[in-house]
Amino acid sequence: MGFGGISMPQLLIVLAIILLLFGTKRLGSIGEDLGGALKGFRKAIKDDEPAEKS
């Protein structure tokens, strides 16, 4: 059994369909955008935390 009841062949079929729909270039740019958003989110959380008192 795979992820949440999805077997490996089913997961590969879904990934192949996603690649066909979006293409590799578009998926790459989506990945970069998502990574940048996550990086900004983490930085904002880190900056927002109150400084520790010594």
mmCIF file of the N, C-alpha and C atoms, coordinates in Angstrom:
data_MODEL
# 
_entry.id   MODEL 
# 
loop_
_atom_site.group_PDB 
_atom_site.id 
_atom_site.type_symbol 
_atom_site.label_atom_id 
_atom_site.label_alt_id 
_atom_site.label_comp_id 
_atom_site.label_asym_id 
_atom_site.label_entity_id 
_atom_site.label_seq_id 
_atom_site.pdbx_PDB_ins_code 
_atom_site.Cartn_x 
_atom_site.Cartn_y 
_atom_site.Cartn_z 
_atom_site.occupancy 
_atom_site.B_iso_or_equiv 
_atom_site.pdbx_formal_charge 
_atom_site.auth_seq_id 
_atom_site.auth_comp_id 
_atom_site.auth_asym_id 
_atom_site.auth_atom_id 
_atom_site.pdbx_PDB_model_num 
ATOM 1   N N  . MET A 1 1  ? 0.846  -1.180 0.000   1.00 0.00 ? 1  MET A N  1 
ATOM 2   C CA . MET A 1 1  ? 0.000  0.000  0.000   1.00 0.00 ? 1  MET A CA 1 
ATOM 3   C C  . MET A 1 1  ? 0.888  1.239  0.000   1.00 0.00 ? 1  MET A C  1 
ATOM 4   N N  . GLY A 1 2  ? 0.462  2.275  -0.686  1.00 0.00 ? 2  GLY A N  1 
ATOM 5   C CA . GLY A 1 2  ? 1.240  3.492  -0.820  1.00 0.00 ? 2  GLY A CA 1 
ATOM 6   C C  . GLY A 1 2  ? 0.766  4.588  0.115   1.00 0.00 ? 2  GLY A C  1 
ATOM 7   N N  . PHE A 1 3  ? 0.665  5.765  -0.416  1.00 0.00 ? 3  PHE A N  1 
ATOM 8   C CA . PHE A 1 3  ? 0.291  6.945  0.348   1.00 0.00 ? 3  PHE A CA 1 
ATOM 9   C C  . PHE A 1 3  ? -1.222 7.047  0.453   1.00 0.00 ? 3  PHE A C  1 
ATOM 10  N N  . GLY A 1 4  ? -1.770 6.841  1.642   1.00 0.00 ? 4  GLY A N  1 
ATOM 11  C CA . GLY A 1 4  ? -3.204 7.000  1.856   1.00 0.00 ? 4  GLY A CA 1 
ATOM 12  C C  . GLY A 1 4  ? -4.058 6.071  1.010   1.00 0.00 ? 4  GLY A C  1 
ATOM 13  N N  . GLY A 1 5  ? -3.594 4.873  0.739   1.00 0.00 ? 5  GLY A N  1 
ATOM 14  C CA . GLY A 1 5  ? -4.369 3.924  -0.041  1.00 0.00 ? 5  GLY A CA 1 
ATOM 15  C C  . GLY A 1 5  ? -4.125 4.019  -1.537  1.00 0.00 ? 5  GLY A C  1 
ATOM 16  N N  . ILE A 1 6  ? -3.200 4.891  -1.966  1.00 0.00 ? 6  ILE A N  1 
ATOM 17  C CA . ILE A 1 6  ? -2.870 5.010  -3.389  1.00 0.00 ? 6  ILE A CA 1 
ATOM 18  C C  . ILE A 1 6  ? -1.645 4.143  -3.642  1.00 0.00 ? 6  ILE A C  1 
ATOM 19  N N  . SER A 1 7  ? -1.759 3.203  -4.554  1.00 0.00 ? 7  SER A N  1 
ATOM 20  C CA . SER A 1 7  ? -0.631 2.323  -4.849  1.00 0.00 ? 7  SER A CA 1 
ATOM 21  C C  . SER A 1 7  ? 0.372  3.039  -5.758  1.00 0.00 ? 7  SER A C  1 
ATOM 22  N N  . MET A 1 8  ? 1.552  2.480  -5.863  1.00 0.00 ? 8  MET A N  1 
ATOM 23  C CA . MET A 1 8  ? 2.623  3.083  -6.656  1.00 0.00 ? 8  MET A CA 1 
ATOM 24  C C  . MET A 1 8  ? 2.245  3.234  -8.136  1.00 0.00 ? 8  MET A C  1 
ATOM 25  N N  . PRO A 1 9  ? 1.647  2.223  -8.789  1.00 0.00 ? 9  PRO A N  1 
ATOM 26  C CA . PRO A 1 9  ? 1.261  2.418  -10.194 1.00 0.00 ? 9  PRO A CA 1 
ATOM 27  C C  . PRO A 1 9  ? 0.243  3.558  -10.379 1.00 0.00 ? 9  PRO A C  1 
ATOM 28  N N  . GLN A 1 10 ? -0.703 3.666  -9.469  1.00 0.00 ? 10 GLN A N  1 
ATOM 29  C CA . GLN A 1 10 ? -1.682 4.749  -9.561  1.00 0.00 ? 10 GLN A CA 1 
ATOM 30  C C  . GLN A 1 10 ? -1.008 6.105  -9.394  1.00 0.00 ? 10 GLN A C  1 
ATOM 31  N N  . LEU A 1 11 ? -0.059 6.201  -8.479  1.00 0.00 ? 11 LEU A N  1 
ATOM 32  C CA . LEU A 1 11 ? 0.669  7.441  -8.252  1.00 0.00 ? 11 LEU A CA 1 
ATOM 33  C C  . LEU A 1 11 ? 1.475  7.826  -9.491  1.00 0.00 ? 11 LEU A C  1 
ATOM 34  N N  . LEU A 1 12 ? 2.099  6.853  -10.138 1.00 0.00 ? 12 LEU A N  1 
ATOM 35  C CA . LEU A 1 12 ? 2.864  7.127  -11.354 1.00 0.00 ? 12 LEU A CA 1 
ATOM 36  C C  . LEU A 1 12 ? 1.965  7.591  -12.496 1.00 0.00 ? 12 LEU A C  1 
ATOM 37  N N  . ILE A 1 13 ? 0.781  7.027  -12.604 1.00 0.00 ? 13 ILE A N  1 
ATOM 38  C CA . ILE A 1 13 ? -0.165 7.448  -13.638 1.00 0.00 ? 13 ILE A CA 1 
ATOM 39  C C  . ILE A 1 13 ? -0.596 8.889  -13.407 1.00 0.00 ? 13 ILE A C  1 
ATOM 40  N N  . VAL A 1 14 ? -0.886 9.236  -12.160 1.00 0.00 ? 14 VAL A N  1 
ATOM 41  C CA . VAL A 1 14 ? -1.286 10.611 -11.830 1.00 0.00 ? 14 VAL A CA 1 
ATOM 42  C C  . VAL A 1 14 ? -0.148 11.578 -12.152 1.00 0.00 ? 14 VAL A C  1 
ATOM 43  N N  . LEU A 1 15 ? 1.081  11.225 -11.789 1.00 0.00 ? 15 LEU A N  1 
ATOM 44  C CA . LEU A 1 15 ? 2.228  12.086 -12.088 1.00 0.00 ? 15 LEU A CA 1 
ATOM 45  C C  . LEU A 1 15 ? 2.430  12.254 -13.593 1.00 0.00 ? 15 LEU A C  1 
ATOM 46  N N  . ALA A 1 16 ? 2.227  11.180 -14.354 1.00 0.00 ? 16 ALA A N  1 
ATOM 47  C CA . ALA A 1 16 ? 2.354  11.261 -15.813 1.00 0.00 ? 16 ALA A CA 1 
ATOM 48  C C  . ALA A 1 16 ? 1.295  12.182 -16.404 1.00 0.00 ? 16 ALA A C  1 
ATOM 49  N N  . ILE A 1 17 ? 0.081  12.105 -15.891 1.00 0.00 ? 17 ILE A N  1 
ATOM 50  C CA . ILE A 1 17 ? -0.993 12.986 -16.376 1.00 0.00 ? 17 ILE A CA 1 
ATOM 51  C C  . ILE A 1 17 ? -0.677 14.441 -16.054 1.00 0.00 ? 17 ILE A C  1 
ATOM 52  N N  . ILE A 1 18 ? -0.162 14.693 -14.861 1.00 0.00 ? 18 ILE A N  1 
ATOM 53  C CA . ILE A 1 18 ? 0.206  16.060 -14.474 1.00 0.00 ? 18 ILE A CA 1 
ATOM 54  C C  . ILE A 1 18 ? 1.307  16.584 -15.389 1.00 0.00 ? 18 ILE A C  1 
ATOM 55  N N  . LEU A 1 19 ? 2.291  15.740 -15.698 1.00 0.00 ? 19 LEU A N  1 
ATOM 56  C CA . LEU A 1 19 ? 3.354  16.154 -16.613 1.00 0.00 ? 19 LEU A CA 1 
ATOM 57  C C  . LEU A 1 19 ? 2.809  16.467 -18.000 1.00 0.00 ? 19 LEU A C  1 
ATOM 58  N N  . LEU A 1 20 ? 1.861  15.668 -18.469 1.00 0.00 ? 20 LEU A N  1 
ATOM 59  C CA . LEU A 1 20 ? 1.268  15.911 -19.783 1.00 0.00 ? 20 LEU A CA 1 
ATOM 60  C C  . LEU A 1 20 ? 0.470  17.208 -19.799 1.00 0.00 ? 20 LEU A C  1 
ATOM 61  N N  . LEU A 1 21 ? -0.241 17.488 -18.712 1.00 0.00 ? 21 LEU A N  1 
ATOM 62  C CA . LEU A 1 21 ? -1.074 18.685 -18.662 1.00 0.00 ? 21 LEU A CA 1 
ATOM 63  C C  . LEU A 1 21 ? -0.248 19.968 -18.552 1.00 0.00 ? 21 LEU A C  1 
ATOM 64  N N  . PHE A 1 22 ? 0.749  19.962 -17.694 1.00 0.00 ? 22 PHE A N  1 
ATOM 65  C CA . PHE A 1 22 ? 1.479  21.190 -17.407 1.00 0.00 ? 22 PHE A CA 1 
ATOM 66  C C  . PHE A 1 22 ? 2.812  21.305 -18.121 1.00 0.00 ? 22 PHE A C  1 
ATOM 67  N N  . GLY A 1 23 ? 3.437  20.196 -18.429 1.00 0.00 ? 23 GLY A N  1 
ATOM 68  C CA . GLY A 1 23 ? 4.754  20.239 -19.055 1.00 0.00 ? 23 GLY A CA 1 
ATOM 69  C C  . GLY A 1 23 ? 5.837  20.463 -18.019 1.00 0.00 ? 23 GLY A C  1 
ATOM 70  N N  . THR A 1 24 ? 7.069  20.130 -18.387 1.00 0.00 ? 24 THR A N  1 
ATOM 71  C CA . THR A 1 24 ? 8.164  20.195 -17.423 1.00 0.00 ? 24 THR A CA 1 
ATOM 72  C C  . THR A 1 24 ? 8.575  21.631 -17.110 1.00 0.00 ? 24 THR A C  1 
ATOM 73  N N  . LYS A 1 25 ? 8.546  22.518 -18.096 1.00 0.00 ? 25 LYS A N  1 
ATOM 74  C CA . LYS A 1 25 ? 8.950  23.910 -17.853 1.00 0.00 ? 25 LYS A CA 1 
ATOM 75  C C  . LYS A 1 25 ? 7.997  24.591 -16.890 1.00 0.00 ? 25 LYS A C  1 
ATOM 76  N N  . ARG A 1 26 ? 6.711  24.394 -17.112 1.00 0.00 ? 26 ARG A N  1 
ATOM 77  C CA . ARG A 1 26 ? 5.719  25.028 -16.251 1.00 0.00 ? 26 ARG A CA 1 
ATOM 78  C C  . ARG A 1 26 ? 5.770  24.454 -14.837 1.00 0.00 ? 26 ARG A C  1 
ATOM 79  N N  . LEU A 1 27 ? 5.976  23.143 -14.714 1.00 0.00 ? 27 LEU A N  1 
ATOM 80  C CA . LEU A 1 27 ? 6.097  22.529 -13.394 1.00 0.00 ? 27 LEU A CA 1 
ATOM 81  C C  . LEU A 1 27 ? 7.330  23.052 -12.671 1.00 0.00 ? 27 LEU A C  1 
ATOM 82  N N  . GLY A 1 28 ? 8.412  23.274 -13.417 1.00 0.00 ? 28 GLY A N  1 
ATOM 83  C CA . GLY A 1 28 ? 9.625  23.830 -12.815 1.00 0.00 ? 28 GLY A CA 1 
ATOM 84  C C  . GLY A 1 28 ? 9.391  25.221 -12.268 1.00 0.00 ? 28 GLY A C  1 
ATOM 85  N N  . SER A 1 29 ? 8.689  26.048 -13.035 1.00 0.00 ? 29 SER A N  1 
ATOM 86  C CA . SER A 1 29 ? 8.422  27.407 -12.562 1.00 0.00 ? 29 SER A CA 1 
ATOM 87  C C  . SER A 1 29 ? 7.448  27.397 -11.391 1.00 0.00 ? 29 SER A C  1 
ATOM 88  N N  . ILE A 1 30 ? 6.490  26.477 -11.401 1.00 0.00 ? 30 ILE A N  1 
ATOM 89  C CA . ILE A 1 30 ? 5.568  26.354 -10.264 1.00 0.00 ? 30 ILE A CA 1 
ATOM 90  C C  . ILE A 1 30 ? 6.352  25.943 -9.026  1.00 0.00 ? 30 ILE A C  1 
ATOM 91  N N  . GLY A 1 31 ? 7.292  25.018 -9.183  1.00 0.00 ? 31 GLY A N  1 
ATOM 92  C CA . GLY A 1 31 ? 8.126  24.590 -8.064  1.00 0.00 ? 31 GLY A CA 1 
ATOM 93  C C  . GLY A 1 31 ? 8.972  25.722 -7.513  1.00 0.00 ? 31 GLY A C  1 
ATOM 94  N N  . GLU A 1 32 ? 9.557  26.541 -8.407  1.00 0.00 ? 32 GLU A N  1 
ATOM 95  C CA . GLU A 1 32 ? 10.350 27.684 -7.963  1.00 0.00 ? 32 GLU A CA 1 
ATOM 96  C C  . GLU A 1 32 ? 9.489  28.691 -7.217  1.00 0.00 ? 32 GLU A C  1 
ATOM 97  N N  . ASP A 1 33 ? 8.304  28.969 -7.740  1.00 0.00 ? 33 ASP A N  1 
ATOM 98  C CA . ASP A 1 33 ? 7.402  29.912 -7.082  1.00 0.00 ? 33 ASP A CA 1 
ATOM 99  C C  . ASP A 1 33 ? 6.976  29.409 -5.706  1.00 0.00 ? 33 ASP A C  1 
ATOM 100 N N  . LEU A 1 34 ? 6.667  28.134 -5.631  1.00 0.00 ? 34 LEU A N  1 
ATOM 101 C CA . LEU A 1 34 ? 6.269  27.537 -4.354  1.00 0.00 ? 34 LEU A CA 1 
ATOM 102 C C  . LEU A 1 34 ? 7.420  27.567 -3.360  1.00 0.00 ? 34 LEU A C  1 
ATOM 103 N N  . GLY A 1 35 ? 8.626  27.258 -3.823  1.00 0.00 ? 35 GLY A N  1 
ATOM 104 C CA . GLY A 1 35 ? 9.802  27.307 -2.956  1.00 0.00 ? 35 GLY A CA 1 
ATOM 105 C C  . GLY A 1 35 ? 10.076 28.715 -2.450  1.00 0.00 ? 35 GLY A C  1 
ATOM 106 N N  . GLY A 1 36 ? 9.947  29.707 -3.330  1.00 0.00 ? 36 GLY A N  1 
ATOM 107 C CA . GLY A 1 36 ? 10.150 31.100 -2.916  1.00 0.00 ? 36 GLY A CA 1 
ATOM 108 C C  . GLY A 1 36 ? 9.109  31.544 -1.906  1.00 0.00 ? 36 GLY A C  1 
ATOM 109 N N  . ALA A 1 37 ? 7.871  31.112 -2.116  1.00 0.00 ? 37 ALA A N  1 
ATOM 110 C CA . ALA A 1 37 ? 6.806  31.469 -1.178  1.00 0.00 ? 37 ALA A CA 1 
ATOM 111 C C  . ALA A 1 37 ? 7.055  30.836 0.190   1.00 0.00 ? 37 ALA A C  1 
ATOM 112 N N  . LEU A 1 38 ? 7.484  29.576 0.198   1.00 0.00 ? 38 LEU A N  1 
ATOM 113 C CA . LEU A 1 38 ? 7.793  28.902 1.463   1.00 0.00 ? 38 LEU A CA 1 
ATOM 114 C C  . LEU A 1 38 ? 8.959  29.578 2.177   1.00 0.00 ? 38 LEU A C  1 
ATOM 115 N N  . LYS A 1 39 ? 9.960  29.956 1.412   1.00 0.00 ? 39 LYS A N  1 
ATOM 116 C CA . LYS A 1 39 ? 11.126 30.626 1.993   1.00 0.00 ? 39 LYS A CA 1 
ATOM 117 C C  . LYS A 1 39 ? 10.715 31.959 2.618   1.00 0.00 ? 39 LYS A C  1 
ATOM 118 N N  . GLY A 1 40 ? 9.892  32.724 1.913   1.00 0.00 ? 40 GLY A N  1 
ATOM 119 C CA . GLY A 1 40 ? 9.400  33.989 2.448   1.00 0.00 ? 40 GLY A CA 1 
ATOM 120 C C  . GLY A 1 40 ? 8.535  33.799 3.678   1.00 0.00 ? 40 GLY A C  1 
ATOM 121 N N  . PHE A 1 41 ? 7.717  32.760 3.665   1.00 0.00 ? 41 PHE A N  1 
ATOM 122 C CA . PHE A 1 41 ? 6.852  32.460 4.807   1.00 0.00 ? 41 PHE A CA 1 
ATOM 123 C C  . PHE A 1 41 ? 7.687  32.115 6.036   1.00 0.00 ? 41 PHE A C  1 
ATOM 124 N N  . ARG A 1 42 ? 8.698  31.277 5.853   1.00 0.00 ? 42 ARG A N  1 
ATOM 125 C CA . ARG A 1 42 ? 9.571  30.902 6.972   1.00 0.00 ? 42 ARG A CA 1 
ATOM 126 C C  . ARG A 1 42 ? 10.311 32.115 7.520   1.00 0.00 ? 42 ARG A C  1 
ATOM 127 N N  . LYS A 1 43 ? 10.775 32.986 6.612   1.00 0.00 ? 43 LYS A N  1 
ATOM 128 C CA . LYS A 1 43 ? 11.494 34.192 7.040   1.00 0.00 ? 43 LYS A CA 1 
ATOM 129 C C  . LYS A 1 43 ? 10.569 35.104 7.822   1.00 0.00 ? 43 LYS A C  1 
ATOM 130 N N  . ALA A 1 44 ? 9.330  35.251 7.370   1.00 0.00 ? 44 ALA A N  1 
ATOM 131 C CA . ALA A 1 44 ? 8.371  36.101 8.058   1.00 0.00 ? 44 ALA A CA 1 
ATOM 132 C C  . ALA A 1 44 ? 8.054  35.557 9.449   1.00 0.00 ? 44 ALA A C  1 
ATOM 133 N N  . ILE A 1 45 ? 7.927  34.238 9.571   1.00 0.00 ? 45 ILE A N  1 
ATOM 134 C CA . ILE A 1 45 ? 7.664  33.633 10.883  1.00 0.00 ? 45 ILE A CA 1 
ATOM 135 C C  . ILE A 1 45 ? 8.882  33.839 11.792  1.00 0.00 ? 45 ILE A C  1 
ATOM 136 N N  . LYS A 1 46 ? 10.062 33.657 11.253  1.00 0.00 ? 46 LYS A N  1 
ATOM 137 C CA . LYS A 1 46 ? 11.289 33.815 12.037  1.00 0.00 ? 46 LYS A CA 1 
ATOM 138 C C  . LYS A 1 46 ? 11.443 35.260 12.517  1.00 0.00 ? 46 LYS A C  1 
ATOM 139 N N  . ASP A 1 47 ? 11.153 36.220 11.641  1.00 0.00 ? 47 ASP A N  1 
ATOM 140 C CA . ASP A 1 47 ? 11.259 37.635 12.005  1.00 0.00 ? 47 ASP A CA 1 
ATOM 141 C C  . ASP A 1 47 ? 10.189 38.054 12.989  1.00 0.00 ? 47 ASP A C  1 
ATOM 142 N N  . ASP A 1 48 ? 9.058  37.368 12.964  1.00 0.00 ? 48 ASP A N  1 
ATOM 143 C CA . ASP A 1 48 ? 7.919  37.729 13.805  1.00 0.00 ? 48 ASP A CA 1 
ATOM 144 C C  . ASP A 1 48 ? 8.052  37.204 15.229  1.00 0.00 ? 48 ASP A C  1 
ATOM 145 N N  . GLU A 1 49 ? 8.910  36.181 15.437  1.00 0.00 ? 49 GLU A N  1 
ATOM 146 C CA . GLU A 1 49 ? 9.055  35.600 16.771  1.00 0.00 ? 49 GLU A CA 1 
ATOM 147 C C  . GLU A 1 49 ? 9.690  36.626 17.707  1.00 0.00 ? 49 GLU A C  1 
ATOM 148 N N  . PRO A 1 50 ? 9.176  36.738 18.930  1.00 0.00 ? 50 PRO A N  1 
ATOM 149 C CA . PRO A 1 50 ? 9.768  37.677 19.877  1.00 0.00 ? 50 PRO A CA 1 
ATOM 150 C C  . PRO A 1 50 ? 11.156 37.217 20.301  1.00 0.00 ? 50 PRO A C  1 
ATOM 151 N N  . ALA A 1 51 ? 12.015 38.169 20.568  1.00 0.00 ? 51 ALA A N  1 
ATOM 152 C CA . ALA A 1 51 ? 13.383 37.849 20.979  1.00 0.00 ? 51 ALA A CA 1 
ATOM 153 C C  . ALA A 1 51 ? 13.357 37.193 22.363  1.00 0.00 ? 51 ALA A C  1 
ATOM 154 N N  . GLU A 1 52 ? 14.211 36.206 22.539  1.00 0.00 ? 52 GLU A N  1 
ATOM 155 C CA . GLU A 1 52 ? 14.273 35.509 23.827  1.00 0.00 ? 52 GLU A CA 1 
ATOM 156 C C  . GLU A 1 52 ? 14.918 36.399 24.861  1.00 0.00 ? 52 GLU A C  1 
ATOM 157 N N  . LYS A 1 53 ? 14.374 36.364 26.058  1.00 0.00 ? 53 LYS A N  1 
ATOM 158 C CA . LYS A 1 53 ? 14.943 37.147 27.157  1.00 0.00 ? 53 LYS A CA 1 
ATOM 159 C C  . LYS A 1 53 ? 16.022 36.340 27.854  1.00 0.00 ? 53 LYS A C  1 
ATOM 160 N N  . SER A 1 54 ? 17.144 36.968 28.113  1.00 0.00 ? 54 SER A N  1 
ATOM 161 C CA . SER A 1 54 ? 18.242 36.267 28.785  1.00 0.00 ? 54 SER A CA 1 
ATOM 162 C C  . SER A 1 54 ? 18.223 36.514 30.258  1.00 0.00 ? 54 SER A C  1 
# 
